[in-house]
Amino acid sequence: MKQTALLVAALILSASCTAEAPGQTPDVESQSAVITQNNGPKHLGANGVASHMDTYKNAVILDVRTPKEYNAGHIDGAINVDFKAADFKEQLTALDRNTPYLVHCRSGRRSTLALPILAELGFTDIAHLDGGIKGWQEAGFQLTEPCSTC
């Protein structure tokens, strides 16, 4: 019994020690600093996006829904690049990478999948509308009128 207790104590003690040199394993503070410095997409709710648009008047609203969804009503001033299109990535390459973008879809799923593609292509200032256009409407924000000639 004593040997088992000693063995367990030795295992616990050895597990708490690391073979890493000091400074090689980041602590929690430095990990969160790395995340903060990463400058990844900002994840915002509808109210956050609305205030972001006031702050960045030159931001482009990037709607990645299908043209049919877009034509049924969209955030005023949004441009449409269909995430489901075969040339989605190619269409993104035509956009200015230094412009701030507010990205959304219907619920947030497609636009979330678009975020790493935008980052891969070198877009640096991206905000994401969490909850998508549904969240936008639920927060009481309006869409354009549906396009009857589209």
N, C-alpha and C positions, 0 to 999 in steps of 0.2 A: 504494500500500500504506500509506504514511504517512497519507494522508487517511482511509482506511478505519479505521485504528487510532485516529486522533484522533476520528473520528465515533463509534466504539463507546465510547471513553472518555467523550466528552461525554454520550452517551445514558445511560451507567451513572451518571455523576455527577448528571445532572438527575433521573434516576429516584429517586435516594436523597434528594433534597431534596423538601420539600413546600411547598405554597403556604399551608398552614394556619398560623394564628397560634399562638405557643406556648400550650400549655394546651388547645388545641382537640382534639388527637388524644390520647386517653388511652393511657398506657403499659400494659404488661402488669399491673403491680401494681394500678393503678386499675381495670382491667377486671375482675380477679378480685374486687376489693372490691365492685364493682357487682353482680356475680353473687351474692356472699355476702349483700349487703344486700337482694337481691330477695325474700328470704323465700319462695321457691317451695317446692314439695313436697319433703319429705325422701325420698330413695330408700333404702330399707333392705332387707336380706335378712331371712330368717326370724328369725335371732337378734336382729337389730336391732329388728325389730317386736316381738318378745317382750320385749325390754328397754324398748322405748318404751311398751308396755302397762303395765309395772310403774311407769314414771315418770309416766304420765298415766292414772291410774285412771278418770278420767271420759271417756276417749276412746271414741268410737263406732267399732266395726269395721263398715265399709261394704263389703258383698259385692255386687259389680255383676254377678254371674253370673245366669243364668236361674233362675226358681223351681225348676225340675226339678233343676238342678245344686246349688242351695242345699239342697234337701230331701234330696239324696243324702249330705249331710254338710257341715258348715261349722265355722268357728272359733266356739267357744262365745261366745255373747253377740252375735254379728254380726246386723246387720239387712240385709235384702235389698232392693235397688233395681235392677231389671233394666236394664242398659245398652241392651239391644235393644228395650225397651218404647218405644212411640210417645210416651209421656208421661214419659220418663226425666227430662228437665230439669224438668218441672213437679213431679215427685215430690221432686226435690232441693230445690226452693224451699221445701218444707214443713219442711226440716231447719234446725236452729239453726246459723247461720254462724260463731258464736263458739266452738263446741265443737270439740275436736280430733278428727280422723277418720283412721282407718287404712283405706286403700282397697285392695281387691284383687279379682282375678277368678280364672280358672283358671290362666292362664300369665303374666299381666301385660299382655297386649295391650289388652283392653277397658278395664282400669283405667287404663292409660296414656292412652288416648283420653278417658277421663272427667276426667282431671286439669285440662285447660284449661277444661272446662265448669264444674267446681267453682270454679276461680279466677275465671272470668267472672261467676259468681253471687255472688262475694264471700266464699267460704270462705277462711280465712286460715291455719289450722293443719292441714296435710294431710301425712300420711306414706303412702308407697306401698310395698306389699309386692312388691318385685322378684321375679319368678319365680312370683308368684301362689300359689294354694293348692297347686299341685304342688311348688313350692319349700318351702312350709311343711311338707308331708308328708315330703319328702326329707330335711329337717333333723331329722326325728323328732318333730315336733309332731303332736298328735292333733286329730281333727275330732270333732264330735258324731256320735252314731249316726244313720244314715239314718232319715228320718221315714217310717214305714210307713202312716200315715193321711193323708198330705198328697197 
